[in-house]
Amino acid sequence: MTFEEICGQTNSTDASDRMQGAGSALEELLVSAKKQDCLTVGVYESAKVMNVDPDSVAFCVLAMDEEYECDIALQIHFTLIQAFCFDNDINIVRVNDIERLADIVGSEESEEPKDAHCILVTSPTADTWKDPALEKLGLFCEESRSVYEWVPTITLPER
């Protein structure tokens, strides 16, 4: 076995562990933010928050599934949201399982199902929101950017 093969195995194992840890942290963050009423769910709702109070945005999640891959309008919104996040130093990730994401941020039974393509975690005060999961995801995003993965994809843990 060559040195490169050993390093490749270690790196893929580390990446898998990082991804699982990030998925768990994302779920934890979304549940916590929902309890504190610090979530904005939906592409248009998120765009409004970003326009009115960009400093309140602490984290952004974009979700895509196969059904919407060819939706040009949604892709344009995603591009604009990503550019906004980059310009304002907001960490951003992608999730491929929109149904699982919608379950986590789910709506009340009396409400219509929410558009979970874009979810913002907002800070309730001017101070940065202190949440261990948010800090863990921030580190994950920083590490991903260091290897030129600007919008990392996270896999949510199975239930």
Residue pairs with C-beta under 8 A, 6 or more apart in sequence:
18 140
18 143
19 154
19 155
20 155
20 157
21 136
21 140
22 93
22 136
22 137
22 140
22 152
22 154
23 154
23 155
23 156
23 157
24 157
25 133
25 136
25 137
25 140
26 61
26 93
26 95
26 133
26 137
26 154
26 156
27 104
27 156
27 157
28 133
29 59
29 121
29 131
29 133
29 134
29 137
30 39
30 61
30 101
30 104
30 105
30 119
30 121
31 104
32 131
32 133
33 39
33 121
33 122
33 131
34 104
34 105
36 124
37 124
38 58
38 121
38 122
38 123
38 124
38 129
39 105
39 119
39 120
39 121
39 122
40 46
40 49
40 119
40 120
40 122
41 105
41 114
41 115
41 116
41 118
41 119
42 114
42 115
42 116
42 117
42 118
43 74
43 77
43 81
43 115
43 117
43 118
44 115
46 60
46 81
46 118
46 119
46 120
47 77
47 80
47 81
49 56
49 57
49 120
49 122
50 57
50 81
50 84
50 120
53 122
54 84
54 88
55 126
56 122
56 123
57 85
57 88
57 90
57 120
57 121
57 122
57 123
58 90
58 120
58 121
58 122
58 123
58 128
58 129
58 134
59 90
59 91
59 92
59 120
59 121
59 134
59 137
59 138
60 81
60 85
60 90
60 91
60 92
60 93
60 118
60 119
60 120
60 121
61 92
61 93
61 94
61 95
61 101
61 118
61 119
61 120
61 121
62 78
62 81
62 82
62 92
62 93
62 94
62 95
62 117
62 118
62 151
63 94
63 95
63 96
63 97
63 98
63 101
63 116
63 117
63 118
63 119
64 74
64 78
64 94
64 95
64 96
64 98
64 117
65 96
65 97
65 98
65 99
68 74
68 98
68 117
74 117
77 117
77 118
78 117
78 118
81 92
81 118
82 92
82 150
82 151
84 90
85 91
85 92
86 92
86 150
91 137
91 138
91 141
91 142
92 141
92 151
93 137
93 140
93 141
93 151
93 152
93 153
93 154
94 151
94 152
94 153
94 154
95 101
95 153
95 154
95 155
95 156
96 153
96 155
97 155
97 156
98 116
98 117
100 156
100 159
101 116
101 119
101 156
102 113
102 114
102 116
103 159
104 156
105 114
105 116
105 119
106 114
107 113
107 114
121 129
121 134
123 129
140 152
140 154
141 152
144 150
144 152
